[in-house]
Amino acid sequence: MLKNFRRTLQIELNSFFKDIQSSVKSISSSAFVQSRKKLSPDLFYDLNHLIVSEFYSENDENIELYKGHRLLSIDGSNIQLPLSSDLKKVFGTFKNQKIIDDVIVGRVSVLYDVLNNIVLDGKLCAR
């Protein structure tokens, strides 16, 4: 999940298990998707913060700066989320004049260190 997939999920899974030389030769993409749903989103948030913390600690000589400062950028957008009762409770629905059914929309923002190519923080919240 942390790799940037460029091929089909099944090919990526087969390649992953071959690369790590696991006794498990492969799993089906369906099994992977079902297992992925069990993971807490907090895992990725916490993992990213750990990576950022490690990157900036005792790494001063490798950190790119612009005139002595980090160059940061924030990007925000609205995204349409899958229709589910759980997401509807958290995000509510959004009426759209062109779409007959209600849609679930979340607001996402990402704080990015431009020179070091690292995401510092990300948020997904209700509009």
C-alpha positions in Angstrom: 0.0 0.0 0.0 2.9 2.3 0.6 4.3 1.8 -2.9 3.2 3.8 -5.9 1.4 1.0 -7.9 2.0 1.3 -11.6 0.6 -2.1 -12.6 -2.4 -4.1 -11.8 -2.9 -4.9 -8.1 -2.4 -8.7 -8.7 0.9 -8.1 -10.5 2.1 -5.8 -7.8 1.2 -8.3 -5.1 3.0 -11.1 -6.9 6.0 -8.9 -7.3 6.0 -7.9 -3.7 6.0 -11.5 -2.4 8.7 -12.5 -4.8 10.9 -9.5 -3.7 10.6 -10.3 0.0 11.2 -14.0 -0.6 8.3 -15.0 1.6 7.0 -18.5 2.1 3.7 -17.1 0.9 3.9 -17.0 -2.8 1.0 -14.6 -3.3 -2.5 -13.6 -2.2 -5.4 -12.7 -4.3 -6.2 -9.0 -4.9 -9.7 -9.7 -3.3 -8.1 -10.9 -0.1 -5.8 -7.9 0.0 -8.6 -5.5 -0.5 -10.7 -7.2 2.3 -7.8 -7.1 4.7 -6.9 -3.5 3.8 -10.4 -2.5 5.0 -9.6 -3.7 8.5 -6.7 -1.2 8.9 -7.3 1.9 10.9 -6.6 5.1 8.9 -4.8 6.3 12.0 -2.0 3.8 11.1 -1.0 5.8 8.0 -1.3 9.2 9.8 0.9 8.0 12.7 3.4 6.3 10.3 3.7 9.5 8.3 4.4 11.5 11.4 7.1 9.0 12.4 8.7 9.3 9.0 8.7 13.1 9.1 10.1 13.1 12.6 12.9 10.8 11.7 13.6 12.7 8.5 14.1 16.1 10.3 16.0 14.8 13.3 19.8 14.7 13.1 19.6 15.1 9.3 20.5 18.8 8.9 23.1 18.3 6.3 20.7 16.6 3.9 17.7 18.9 4.4 17.2 21.3 1.5 16.4 24.9 2.5 15.5 28.1 0.6 17.5 31.1 2.1 17.7 29.2 5.4 14.0 28.2 5.6 11.9 25.3 4.6 9.7 26.0 1.6 6.2 24.6 2.4 3.1 24.4 0.4 -0.5 23.6 1.3 -3.0 22.2 -1.2 -6.6 21.7 -0.5 -9.5 20.4 -2.4 -12.9 18.8 -2.1 -13.2 15.1 -2.9 -16.2 12.9 -3.5 -16.3 9.9 -1.1 -17.9 6.5 -1.6 -21.6 6.4 -0.6 -21.9 4.5 2.7 -24.0 5.0 5.8 -20.9 5.4 8.0 -19.4 8.1 5.8 -22.8 9.8 5.5 -22.9 10.1 9.4 -19.5 11.7 9.5 -19.5 13.9 6.4 -23.2 14.4 5.7 -24.5 14.8 2.2 -24.1 17.5 -0.4 -26.9 18.3 -2.8 -25.7 18.8 -6.4 -28.0 20.3 -9.0 -26.6 18.1 -11.8 -26.7 14.9 -9.9 -30.0 13.3 -8.8 -28.6 11.4 -5.8 -26.9 13.0 -2.8 -23.1 12.8 -2.7 -20.7 12.6 0.2 -18.0 15.3 -0.1 -15.0 15.7 2.2 -12.4 18.5 2.3 -8.8 17.4 2.1 -5.6 19.4 2.7 -2.0 18.4 2.5 1.1 20.3 3.9 4.1 19.5 1.7 7.8 20.3 2.0 8.5 21.3 -1.6 12.3 21.1 -1.6 12.5 17.8 0.2 9.5 16.1 -1.4 7.9 15.0 1.8 4.3 15.3 3.0 4.3 16.8 6.5 0.7 16.5 7.3 -2.7 15.7 5.8 -6.3 16.1 6.9 -9.6 14.9 5.7 -12.6 16.5 7.3 -16.2 17.4 6.7 -17.0 20.5 4.6 
